[in-house]
Amino acid sequence: MLRKQQLLELPILIPNVRGMGARAEVLEIDNEKVLHIDVVDDGDVIIRYFANYGRSRWIVYGNAAKWNQMGFSSAIDYELSRGDYYYDCYGRAYSVTSTPAFDETAAVVEEYFNKVDVFYWMPSAERRLTAWEIECRSMKREQYIVNRHTKIAEIMDRVPQIPEGFEKWLREDVFGTDYLYTKKEGKKTKYHCTACGAEGARKMSVKMGQDTTCPKCKRPVKVRSLNRQYKPQREHIVLMQNMKLPRRKTDLLCGLLSDRDGYVVRQMTVECRQGKGGKELEIFEDVRAVVSAGENWGKCYYGEYTKGTPESQSFYDRNPSNRRWRSSYLYPGNLKEVLPTAGMEHSGLDIIANNNVKLNVDFFVVNYPKRTWIEYLIKAGLYRLVKDITDGSIWGGAYGIEYGTSLQECLGIDGAGVNRMKQTNGGLATLAWLKTEKETGKRISQESIEYFTEQGVSPENTYIRDLMKLLGSPNKLANYLRKQQGKTGYAVSTIMNTWNDYISMCRRLNKQMDNEMVYKPKDIQLAHDECLALLKREDAGKRAAEVREKFPEAELNLQMIADKYNFTDDEYQIIVPESIEDIIVEGATLGHCIDRTDVYFERIQNRPWYTLEIEPGGTIRQKRTVGNTQRDSDIKAFTPFLREWQKNVLRKMNREDKALAQASKEARLEEYGQLRARKEPIRNGLLRGQLLADVLEADLMEAM
């Protein structure tokens, strides 16, 4: 095909039609037939189009877009619609365009593309041309995918086989627990040991889950039942290996130079089934990161099959299944060879692997060059801290861990604090409390630190800091929370919220906040309820004025969401409060603390949720009536109405609403995850013994 300038110098083809028209001709250029079409409107050239059927290529020249590879129709639309639009009743913009009328040269176009399949009864010149463009794009896309898969396959073929000692390590170290399967038969107990494979029957007394020893080989085993089917154990594993990488095409001597050194980080999932046949392993591979030697950042490839083995898995550089790097055990058998290739021979990663500590290996590898102080933590034996840092993707940040020449400098604590970290293998939570000890100068007992860590109480929480100031020390806070747990049976998070509400109400009542009887009541729930009763006598107008002054946008936000959330049918109504007074009256009537603390007005100020407690997307968190209770019969009756309301809300959501809904959902899931990780139970009441997270999730009604 001619050069672009030569194409533009070709005479303009003026169509023999009125208005916007098109004229075509076929040119012989370099022994190839090229189709030339000019689209003209009242003497103005709209586009000039050149197509080469044999090479499946075309190019377009337009006044606005200059040279481009738009389709024939798209190029015309683009040129015509740059400033000329009309709007429909919904405000959507449409360009004012029209299809050019081909003159008698339409036959030239149809003949040029006569081999193209067109799914029309009477295909026109433009339809044949468009069908050819679609066919060309499809072929190019297919070839692009084939080439990409071929390139990836070339790299994946160089990934080494799994090392010989890998499965042995899995059986002995990762899945090291052996089981004694038992079944009662008369006076004897039939057994089978997975450690030695022995079977037999003898008189012995065992309980399911009990730790014991095999009657035959005397190895430690855990008791299981022969009558039950057990799910396979599952663990995440990372394997690092050296490999040779092909030269990049940009290398001048690509075909002459040998392959370059590199390494691969492989994320796997291993399932172990134990039975009479011993330990059966299934290894699945999810992600591979291929990295050049001496570098810490490479290309990731993701498994396309849900359960693909290392031999059968197909990898691609797209991730539609959302596969992720996970906290994993790292195979230690070949790290002496791999870590020097990665430039991490002094990182301590081999120590982590040899001690069977789980961590996010990929995150470690990527961040190590800029965070070499992690070596100090590993060699000091602070494995839990290393795991917390890598799994939480923090690497310092809020906890102030940074580079230094000693552990004290890295952690920001004194020598005594470092010793306590070593003795307890402390994590991020322990470090946060030790830093608080250093800041306040008040000793925090190890018992208190362990209690705070177990309960998820962080000194970074503003409420916690305020309450510590009232009580005088973290140890007093821990003791008080333990006592209140015993009295109320509530989770620590619930006690903290109740206490915070209570303190807020005490300030509203102008109580003496330096009086221990006030800020440290014997029964926080009882004191909370008593304050609530006192505040019911407070003037609603006075309280509303104070709220408006403190949260000036809260009432405006109520008005903004009213149309979106108000809903009614023949029997029920959902009404957004019109004013602060409405909320105060409702709280007093139903016995909620919603109208007496600043917490809920702050939420309205920030626009999330409320006596239906809802999220921005219509998800209902809680449904509470008089005294913060529920009536199952009522809920069952109005649930269909709530579902209809949620559908109505979803239809009215805009982009901002969806963003708020997503943020609210993420915050909720994080809160539930923390409660579930601590296995927080409800200790009193009708729901005693149930997990708090289960109760909250049972009350949840997500908008569908």
Secondary structure as UniProt FT lines:
FT   HELIX           4..8
FT   STRAND          20..29
FT   TURN            30..31
FT   STRAND          32..41
FT   TURN            42..43
FT   STRAND          44..52
FT   TURN            53..56
FT   STRAND          57..62
FT   TURN            63..65
FT   STRAND          66..68
FT   HELIX           72..80
FT   STRAND          85..87
FT   TURN            89..90
FT   STRAND          93..95
FT   STRAND          101..102
FT   TURN            104..105
FT   HELIX           106..112
FT   TURN            113..115
FT   HELIX           125..156
FT   TURN            157..158
FT   TURN            164..165
FT   HELIX           166..169
FT   HELIX           170..174
FT   STRAND          179..185
FT   TURN            186..187
FT   STRAND          188..193
FT   TURN            194..196
FT   STRAND          199..202
FT   TURN            208..209
FT   STRAND          211..213
FT   TURN            215..217
FT   STRAND          220..225
FT   TURN            226..227
FT   STRAND          233..245
FT   TURN            249..250
FT   TURN            252..256
FT   STRAND          260..275
FT   TURN            276..277
FT   STRAND          278..292
FT   TURN            293..294
FT   STRAND          299..303
FT   TURN            306..307
FT   TURN            310..312
FT   STRAND          315..316
FT   TURN            320..321
FT   STRAND          327..330
FT   TURN            333..334
FT   HELIX           335..342
FT   TURN            345..346
FT   HELIX           349..354
FT   TURN            355..356
FT   STRAND          359..360
FT   HELIX           361..367
FT   HELIX           368..370
FT   TURN            372..373
FT   HELIX           374..379
FT   TURN            380..381
FT   HELIX           383..391
FT   TURN            392..393
FT   HELIX           397..399
FT   HELIX           407..411
FT   HELIX           415..424
FT   HELIX           428..440
FT   HELIX           446..455
FT   TURN            459..460
FT   HELIX           462..471
FT   HELIX           474..488
FT   HELIX           492..508
FT   TURN            509..510
FT   TURN            513..514
FT   HELIX           516..519
FT   HELIX           524..535
FT   TURN            536..537
FT   HELIX           540..550
FT   TURN            552..553
FT   HELIX           554..565
FT   STRAND          567..568
FT   STRAND          573..574
FT   HELIX           580..590
FT   TURN            594..596
FT   HELIX           598..605
FT   STRAND          612..614
FT   TURN            616..617
FT   STRAND          620..623
FT   HELIX           626..628
FT   HELIX           632..652
FT   HELIX           655..677
FT   TURN            678..679
FT   TURN            686..689
FT   HELIX           692..699
//
